[in-house]
Amino acid sequence: MTSSDVTADMAGIRIDVLLAEKLPQVSRSGAQKLIESGLVTLEGKPVRKNHRTEPGQVFTVTLPEPEPADAQPEDIPLDIVYEDGDVVVVNKPRGMVVHPAPGHTSGTLVNALLYHCGDSLSGIGGALRPGIVHRIDKDTSGLIIAAKNDAAHQHLSNQLSDRSLSRVYEAVVCGNLREDAGRIDAPIGRHPTDRKRMAVTEKNSRPAATRYEVIARYNGYTHVRCILETGRTHQIRVHMAYIGHPVLGDLVYGRKKPEKGLAGQCLHAKKIKFIHPSKNVPMEFETELPDYFKDVLRRL
């Protein structure tokens, strides 16, 4: 087993919500199982599942040994941007799910990585998410990093927590932004009535901040660069919709009909920067915009 300390930075957050946010390899249901098993302690005592945090509280989380991966290797081509013994950086195509889930048991990035990497993926993510340090949505394209051993996984997870792992996206949003640059600082949590969606809300939410810069303006649309200061689920999509400029093609948070021939949102994870887990040197990778994105720009 491995242990990890998690420090609360806000009051009133449920402990399972805190762990799911601070430990990318742990889902909320997984956090609840850890709590029920007595593997989450505060000052040496197990916490209750309804515990709400106070700023500065330090929780010790004991992660059990990973289960054998249930996902099956599949020979799916990958656009590998960089790979060594610790990490693999992949340019994920739009339409590919990151890890198996109900309704998507095959054809995922995890299935492809298991075939490509064999046994050399970290096990911290558990049976269905080996190696996965962070996620991007099915219909978002772009760079994602996976860990090939547990030490690398923990190192990268810590960088996500302290925000030293940087991610930059490009998007086309609906409408014309008034300012050339701005910052959206609005907490994100589960939607109060639709649990499949996220929303800007004060209830059971986490701080979230996104910076944006205008790249180009078109008739009724804007090409923007978005820099994540935090990494909440659907953050860019929720924040841009919150200020009245949803991502083009986002049928969940934006307009309800497809536009410009898109089958998903026009959002691409273009750049990623992190400290290499064992070499301790900065690494930075950037991709070209994918064809679907370029086609949208041509149409505009």
C-alpha positions in Angstrom: 0.0 0.0 0.0 1.0 3.6 -0.5 0.1 6.7 1.5 -0.6 10.2 0.4 -1.4 13.4 2.4 -4.2 15.6 1.3 -4.6 19.1 2.7 -8.0 20.8 2.8 -8.0 24.4 1.6 -11.7 25.2 2.1 -14.3 24.7 4.8 -17.4 22.7 4.4 -16.3 20.4 1.6 -17.3 16.7 1.9 -14.3 14.6 2.4 -15.1 12.3 -0.6 -15.4 15.4 -2.9 -12.1 16.7 -1.6 -10.3 13.4 -2.3 -11.7 13.0 -5.8 -10.5 16.6 -6.6 -7.1 16.3 -5.0 -6.2 12.8 -6.1 -6.8 12.4 -9.9 -6.4 8.7 -9.7 -9.3 8.4 -7.2 -13.0 8.8 -8.3 -15.6 10.0 -5.8 -17.1 6.5 -5.5 -13.5 5.2 -5.0 -13.0 7.8 -2.3 -16.1 6.6 -0.5 -14.9 3.0 -0.5 -11.5 4.2 1.0 -13.4 6.0 3.7 -15.6 3.1 4.5 -12.6 0.8 4.7 -11.0 3.1 7.3 -8.2 4.1 4.9 -8.7 7.9 5.3 -7.5 9.3 8.6 -7.3 12.7 10.3 -4.8 12.9 13.1 -4.6 9.2 13.2 -8.3 8.5 13.4 -10.6 7.3 10.6 -12.9 9.9 9.2 -16.6 9.4 8.6 -18.0 9.6 5.1 -20.1 12.7 6.0 -17.1 14.6 7.4 -16.8 18.2 6.2 -13.4 19.8 6.0 -11.8 22.7 7.7 -9.0 24.7 6.1 -5.6 23.2 6.9 -6.8 19.8 7.9 -4.3 17.1 6.6 -5.9 13.8 5.7 -3.7 10.7 5.3 -5.0 8.4 2.5 -3.8 4.9 2.2 -4.2 3.5 -1.3 -4.4 -0.3 -1.6 -2.3 -2.2 -4.0 -3.8 -1.8 -7.5 -6.0 -4.6 -8.9 -5.0 -6.3 -12.1 -6.3 -4.3 -15.1 -9.7 -5.5 -16.3 -9.5 -3.5 -19.5 -8.2 -5.6 -22.4 -5.4 -4.5 -24.7 -6.5 -3.5 -28.2 -4.4 -2.8 -31.2 -5.5 0.8 -31.7 -3.2 3.2 -33.4 -1.9 6.0 -31.2 -0.4 9.4 -32.0 2.5 9.3 -29.6 4.2 12.7 -29.1 6.8 11.5 -26.5 7.6 8.4 -24.6 10.3 7.1 -22.2 10.4 4.8 -19.3 8.3 7.0 -17.1 5.7 8.8 -19.2 3.9 8.6 -22.5 2.3 11.7 -24.0 -0.5 11.0 -26.5 -2.3 13.3 -28.9 -5.8 11.9 -28.4 -8.3 12.1 -31.3 -11.7 13.6 -30.9 -14.3 10.8 -30.2 -12.0 8.5 -28.2 -13.0 7.9 -24.6 -10.1 7.9 -22.1 -10.9 4.9 -20.0 -13.6 2.2 -20.0 -16.9 3.0 -18.4 -20.5 1.9 -18.8 -21.3 2.1 -22.5 -17.7 2.4 -23.5 -16.0 -0.9 -22.5 -13.6 -1.0 -25.5 -11.9 1.3 -28.0 -10.6 3.6 -25.3 -7.2 5.2 -24.8 -6.6 2.8 -21.9 -7.2 -0.2 -24.2 -4.8 1.2 -26.7 -2.2 2.0 -24.0 -2.4 -1.5 -22.6 -1.6 -2.9 -26.0 1.2 -0.4 -26.7 2.9 -0.4 -23.2 2.2 -4.0 -22.1 2.8 -4.3 -18.4 4.6 -0.9 -18.1 1.7 1.3 -17.0 1.2 2.5 -13.4 -1.4 0.6 -11.4 -2.5 3.5 -9.3 -5.5 4.3 -11.5 -7.0 0.9 -10.6 -8.6 -1.8 -12.7 -10.0 0.5 -15.5 -7.7 3.5 -15.4 -4.1 2.2 -15.4 -1.6 5.0 -16.1 -4.2 7.7 -16.4 -3.1 10.9 -14.5 -5.7 13.3 -15.9 -8.6 13.1 -18.3 -10.0 15.0 -21.3 -13.5 14.6 -22.6 -14.4 12.1 -25.3 -15.1 14.9 -27.8 -12.1 17.0 -26.8 -9.0 16.3 -28.8 -5.4 16.9 -27.8 -2.5 16.1 -25.4 -2.9 13.7 -22.4 -0.1 12.3 -20.3 0.0 8.7 -18.9 2.4 7.3 -16.3 4.3 4.1 -16.8 5.1 3.4 -13.2 3.6 4.3 -9.8 6.4 6.7 -8.8 5.9 8.7 -12.0 2.1 8.7 -11.5 2.4 10.1 -7.9 4.9 12.7 -9.0 2.6 13.9 -11.8 -0.5 13.8 -9.6 1.3 16.1 -7.1 2.0 18.5 -10.0 -1.7 18.6 -10.8 -2.5 19.4 -7.2 0.1 22.2 -6.9 -0.7 23.4 -10.4 2.8 23.0 -11.8 1.5 20.8 -14.5 0.3 23.3 -17.1 -2.4 22.7 -19.8 -3.3 25.1 -22.6 -6.4 24.6 -24.8 -7.7 26.3 -27.9 -11.4 26.6 -28.6 -13.9 28.3 -30.9 -16.7 29.9 -28.8 -20.0 31.3 -29.8 -20.4 35.1 -29.9 -17.9 37.9 -29.8 -16.0 38.3 -26.5 -16.0 42.0 -25.3 -12.4 41.9 -24.0 -9.3 40.5 -25.7 -8.3 38.7 -22.5 -9.9 37.8 -19.2 -10.1 35.5 -16.2 -13.1 33.5 -15.1 -13.0 32.8 -11.3 -16.2 30.8 -10.5 -16.5 27.6 -8.4 -17.6 24.4 -10.2 -19.6 21.5 -8.7 -22.2 19.0 -9.8 -25.3 20.5 -11.3 -28.1 20.6 -8.6 -30.6 18.6 -10.7 -28.6 16.9 -13.5 -25.9 14.8 -11.9 -24.3 14.1 -15.3 -23.5 17.8 -15.8 -21.3 20.3 -13.9 -22.3 23.9 -13.1 -21.0 27.1 -11.6 -22.4 26.8 -8.1 -21.6 27.6 -4.5 -22.9 24.2 -3.2 -20.5 21.3 -2.8 -18.2 23.1 -5.3 -14.5 23.6 -5.7 -12.6 26.8 -6.7 -12.1 27.0 -10.5 -10.2 29.6 -12.6 -9.7 29.8 -16.3 -7.8 32.5 -18.2 -8.6 33.2 -21.8 -7.0 35.2 -24.7 -8.6 36.0 -28.0 -6.7 34.6 -31.0 -9.1 35.7 -33.8 -12.5 37.1 -34.2 -15.1 36.0 -36.8 -18.7 36.9 -37.5 -20.5 35.6 -34.4 -17.7 33.4 -33.2 -14.3 33.8 -31.4 -11.1 31.7 -31.5 -9.7 31.7 -28.1 -6.8 30.2 -26.1 -7.7 28.9 -22.6 -5.2 28.4 -19.8 -6.3 26.2 -16.9 -5.4 27.4 -13.4 -7.4 24.5 -11.9 -8.5 21.3 -13.4 -12.2 20.7 -12.7 -14.4 18.4 -14.7 -15.6 20.1 -18.0 -14.0 23.3 -16.6 -13.5 25.3 -19.9 -16.9 24.2 -21.2 -18.7 25.2 -18.0 -16.8 28.5 -17.6 -17.3 29.7 -21.2 -21.0 28.9 -21.1 -21.2 30.7 -17.7 -20.0 34.0 -19.3 -22.4 33.6 -22.3 -19.9 32.2 -24.8 -20.3 28.4 -24.9 -17.9 26.3 -26.9 -19.0 25.8 -30.5 -20.6 22.3 -30.9 -21.1 21.7 -27.2 -24.6 20.3 -27.0 -24.5 19.9 -23.3 -23.5 23.4 -22.1 -24.2 25.4 -25.3 -26.5 25.6 -28.2 -28.7 22.5 -28.6 -28.2 22.0 -32.4 -25.0 21.0 -34.2 -23.3 23.9 -36.0 -20.6 24.2 -38.7 -20.7 20.4 -39.3 -19.4 19.5 -35.9 -20.2 16.3 -34.1 -18.7 17.5 -30.8 -17.3 20.6 -29.2 -14.5 22.5 -30.9 -12.0 22.2 -28.1 -8.4 21.0 -28.4 -5.8 20.4 -25.6 -2.9 22.1 -27.5 0.0 22.3 -25.0 1.1 20.5 -21.9 4.0 21.4 -19.6 5.3 19.4 -16.6 8.4 18.5 -14.6 9.7 15.1 -15.7 9.2 12.7 -12.8 12.7 11.2 -12.7 14.9 13.7 -14.7 13.4 16.7 -12.8 13.6 18.9 -15.9 10.8 20.9 -17.5 9.1 19.2 -20.4 6.8 21.0 -22.9 4.9 19.6 -25.8 2.6 21.3 -28.4 0.5 19.9 -31.2 -1.0 21.4 -34.4 -4.7 22.0 -34.5 -6.5 18.9 -35.8 -8.2 18.8 -39.2 -11.7 19.2 -37.8 -10.6 22.4 -36.0 -8.9 23.8 -39.0 -12.0 23.0 -41.1 -14.1 25.0 -38.7 -11.8 28.0 -39.0 -11.9 27.8 -42.8 -15.7 27.8 -42.6 -15.7 30.9 -40.4 
